Amino acid sequence: MEIKKPAMAGTLESSDAQVTVEPGNGKIELSLESSVMNQYGRQIKDTVLETLDRLGVTSARVTMVDKGALDCTIKARVECAVFRSCDASESNIPWGGAIK
């Protein structure tokens, strides 16, 4: 998927994450801020990068502010931001397990 425009998903509430994606310069640039960075920073980064890889995103600037979100929440926020940036509508989102 190609990131066409800036998009955001999520909130800054406890146990959530706010993810912003923007068009990149040929690579993935990840900026991560987390209240649990010392404990889970590597796992959070891996989850974001794995989700982008599964979506086929190869060029993007991603900014994430994590407030203790679980992996499933992080995946959902990244997916939502990417779909919004690609102007995906409800009719062309691969519901039902296309993204694992």
Buried (B, 14 or more C-beta within 10 A) or exposed (E): BEBEEBBBBBBEEEEBBBBBBBEBEEEBEBEBEBEEEEEBBEEBBEBBBBBBEBBEBBBBBBBBBBBBBEBEBBBBBBBBBBBBBBEBEEEEBEEEEEBE
